[in-house]
Amino acid sequence: MTAAFVAKYAACSRIAAAQARRERGEVYGRVAFFAVILGVFSSLWRAAADAGLPVAADPKALVWYLAATEWILLSVPPIHVDIQEAIRRGDVVYQLGRPMSYVIAELAAGLGLLAVRAPLLGATAFLCAFAFTGWIPPSSALATVVPFGLVAAALITALHLWIGLLAFWLQDVSPVYWVCQKLMFVLGGLMLPLDLYPDFIQRVAAVTPFPSVLAGPASFVLPAPIVTPGELARNLAIWCGVTAFAVWWVFRRAATALTINGG
C-alpha cells in the first residue's frame, strides 16, 4: 500500500517535471532576470564601498546572500495560478473523484517543477555570484545553504498551494499572493540580512515563517549567520507543520462546501 501510495504521487512529479523541461521559456526568463539583479546589486554595493559609504557587511558576502535568497524564491513554481484556474473552470470537481488526494497531487506536481528549476537557477546563482565577486564562500557554508534552501523552497511551494486553494472563496487570489510576496521581501530579508533591519522589523519577522525560508538559509554564506543549523531545522519543521495544517483545514472546508452545495 505504501509503495503504491508513493508511486502515484511520484508519477505526478515526473509528469510535471517532463512538462517543465519542454516549456523552458519561463525558466530562461528567470535566469536572465537573476543575472540582471545580481549584476545591479553587485555594482551598487561595490560602488558604495568604494565611495567610503558605511556598508554594514562585506559587499562580496552580500552578493552571495542575495544569490541564495533569489535562488530559493525564483525556484518556486507559481502553482497557485494553475490551482486557481482549475477551481474557476470547475475542473477541480472532477479531479476530486480520482483515487488520490488532490492536495498531495498538486504539491507533488509543484515539487516536480521545483526539481527542474532549482538546479538550473542554482547554477546561475553560483556562476553569476562568482563572476561578479571573484570569490566563493567556504564549501561548508554552501553545503549548508543548498539542503536548507531546497526545504525552504518546498515550504514556499506548499504556501502557494494554500494560496491557490483560497480561490474556492475568492475570485482572484493574486492580492493574497502579492501581499505574501511583499511580506517575504521585507520580513524574509530578501535583499539584505535581517540583522541590518530596525529592531522592530526583526521582532515582527521572528513570528512569521519568512526568515526561515529566506534569510535563515542564505545567512550561512555570511561571516555571522543569524541562526544555527539546528535552530533553522527546528523552525522549518514547525512552519512545515503549520502550513500542512493550514492547507488541510482550507481544503477540508472547501470540500465540505462543495458537498453541501451538491458539487
C-alpha positions, -999 to 999 in steps of 0.1 A, spaced: 0 0 0 28 24 9 47 17 -23 15 23 -44 8 55 -25 43 68 -32 43 57 -68 11 75 -79 23 108 -64 58 103 -78 41 99 -112 26 134 -107 60 148 -100 75 131 -131 48 144 -154 52 179 -141 90 178 -144 87 165 -180 63 194 -189 87 219 -173 116 205 -193 97 211 -226 84 245 -216 117 263 -208 108 298 -217 98 309 -182 128 293 -166 152 310 -191 134 343 -184 141 338 -147 177 330 -154 181 363 -173 163 382 -145 185 366 -119 217 376 -137 205 412 -141 195 415 -104 228 402 -92 247 424 -116 229 456 -105 232 450 -68 268 438 -71 277 471 -88 257 491 -62 273 476 -32 308 478 -47 303 515 -56 291 522 -21 321 506 -6 345 524 -30 329 557 -22 336 552 15 299 549 25 292 528 55 284 492 45 274 470 73 286 438 57 312 427 31 298 436 -4 310 402 -17 292 383 10 261 404 4 261 394 -33 262 357 -23 235 363 3 213 378 -24 221 350 -48 210 325 -22 177 342 -14 168 348 -50 177 312 -59 152 300 -33 124 324 -43 128 321 -81 130 283 -80 94 281 -65 68 274 -92 36 296 -92 13 266 -87 -14 289 -71 -22 302 -107 -30 267 -120 -50 258 -89 -70 290 -92 -78 283 -129 -88 247 -121 -112 260 -95 -126 287 -117 -133 263 -145 -148 237 -122 -122 211 -132 -113 205 -96 -147 188 -90 -137 161 -115 -102 158 -100 -117 152 -66 -131 119 -78 -97 105 -86 -83 78 -63 -57 102 -49 -56 133 -28 -60 164 -48 -38 184 -24 -10 159 -23 -11 155 -61 -8 193 -66 20 195 -41 38 166 -58 35 183 -92 48 215 -77 78 197 -63 84 182 -97 86 216 -112 109 227 -84 132 198 -91 137 211 -127 140 248 -118 163 246 -87 194 231 -103 194 255 -133 188 285 -111 213 273 -86 240 270 -112 231 305 -124 234 318 -88 268 303 -83 283 313 -117 269 349 -115 279 355 -79 314 342 -86 317 363 -118 306 395 -100 327 390 -69 356 367 -78 351 350 -45 334 318 -33 322 312 3 336 282 22 324 249 9 309 241 43 287 272 40 275 263 5 268 227 16 246 240 44 228 265 22 217 240 -5 197 215 15 181 241 37 173 262 6 156 232 -11 135 225 20 126 262 22 116 263 -15 94 232 -9 78 250 20 71 281 -1 56 258 -27 32 245 -1 24 281 9 15 288 -28 -7 257 -27 -26 272 3 -30 305 -16 -44 287 -46 -70 269 -25 -83 303 -14 -98 305 -49 -127 284 -36 -139 317 -19 -120 344 -38 -124 352 -75 -88 362 -77 -60 351 -53 -35 375 -68 -39 401 -40 -31 374 -14 -1 363 -34 13 398 -38 8 406 -1 27 374 8 54 383 -16 58 418 -2 59 404 34 85 379 22 105 408 7 106 427 39 103 402 67 122 375 49 152 396 43 153 391 6 177 418 -4 196 424 29 203 403 60 177 408 87 202 420 113 207 451 92 170 460 96 155 480 125 148 461 157 110 463 154 111 447 120 133 419 133 108 413 162 78 411 138 97 389 114 106 364 142 69 354 145 65 347 107 78 319 85 96 343 62 130 345 79 132 307 80 127 303 42 150 331 30 172 349 55 180 318 75 194 295 48 211 324 30 228 338 61 252 308 62 273 325 34 278 355 58 306 356 84 280 356 112 248 335 103 216 347 120 207 312 131 224 278 137 216 248 115 198 231 144 176 261 151 168 266 114 159 229 111 136 232 141 120 264 127 114 248 93 99 217 108 75 239 128 64 260 99 60 229 77 36 216 103 17 249 105 15 251 67 3 215 64 -24 221 89 -35 253 71 -37 235 38 -56 206 53 -81 230 71 -88 251 40 -92 222 17 -115 204 42 -137 235 44 -138 238 6 -146 201 1 -174 203 27 -189 234 10 -188 215 -24 -206 185 -8 -233 207 8 -239 226 -24 -241 194 -45 -208 199 -62 
